[in-house]
Amino acid sequence: MFSIREAFPSDLDELAAIAVHLDTVNLPNDRGMLESILDVSQRSFAGELAPFEREYLFVLADHAAGRLVGTCMIHAQHGTRRSPHVFYEVLEDERYSETLDLHFVHQCLRIGWSYAGPTEIGGLILLPEYRGHAQGLGKLLSYVRFLYIGLHRDAFRDEILSELLPPLEPDGTSLLWESLGRHFTGLSYQEADRLSTHNKEFIRALFPQDLIYTTLLPKSVQAIIGQVGRNTRGVEKMLRAIGFTPAGRLDPFDGGPHFTARTADVTLVKGTRRVRVAADGGDGTTAGIVCAERPHPPHFVATGARFRMLPGDSIVLPEAARRVLDVAPADEVGCVPL
């Protein structure tokens, strides 16, 4: 049996082992930063932070193995006045010479900022040995975030952003960064990415504000602009299936494409409901995610299950799901069909 719950400070060791497989700003391979992320997440689930300051970290637990095997995150708002959301806008510049009868359409990049940014989902990791699992654990991890957003709609923005990883070199190097960002900052991609988590002044001060013509970049770099990395294509497929589309923007550090959706248009957000557990238990035919919430830790626990809806907003749950969620007849749960 698998369940998804909020992360606890006591998860630090296992979380550090999982972070090795991603090592990005959202979930860095750095114990000190992970401790800070855990602290913010704990206060977010407890409602101790203002809604748009909250950052939620979820973990996937394998109950049979007694271990954590994956993570995912929600940032209620990515981009504030003190720490704006930064991106490259992808534009086109058309040029025509009547004298030469030549027409060109140049792809360009321009740095952009948002001070009241969208809700962001990220930090999605599933340990390699659990990928391709019969229970669709990657989909469960990715989609549980939209169940949570659907249950707490007022605590999230009207747009949701997902920054997908682009094709990177085997050692994690970003070819786009090496061709642009390093020349303007003197920093490595990893150094700049980490610094940007708490200080973005250097981007405004050092990056060019005018159009950057990608035709001046090496062909190998031009070829990957806006592309999704091989290991991230599954995530792209899942996002497209629920309403996300390319936003025409890139991460300024690794060059990964941005996918966005209007929160109200995401199918899983629209399909989320609050219902009561029926007196009778048993398997149903509808595959989905079910969760329980409570005012004390764990504030949120979810699991994948096959359930059956009854008239009057009641839900029939398998006994295993009831045990994992620790719910009884008449208790309120959240659910979304997949």
ABEGO torsion letter per residue (X at the ends): XBBBBBBBAAAAAAAAAAAAAAGBAABBBBAAAAAAAAAAAAAAAAGABBAAABBBBBBBBBAAAGBBABBBBBBABBEBAABBBBBBBBBBBBBBBAAAGBBBBBBBBBBBBBABBBBBBBGBBBBAAABGBAAGAAAAAAAAAAAAAAAAAAABBABBBBBBBBBBBAAGBBAAAAAAAAAAAGBBAAAAAAAAAABAAAAAAABBABBBBAAABBAAAAAABGBBBAAAAAAAAAAAAAGBBBAGBBBAAAGBBBBBBBAAABAAAAABBBBBBBABBEBBABBBBBBBBBABOBABBBBBBBBBBBBGGBBBBBAAAAAAAGBBBGBBBBBBBX
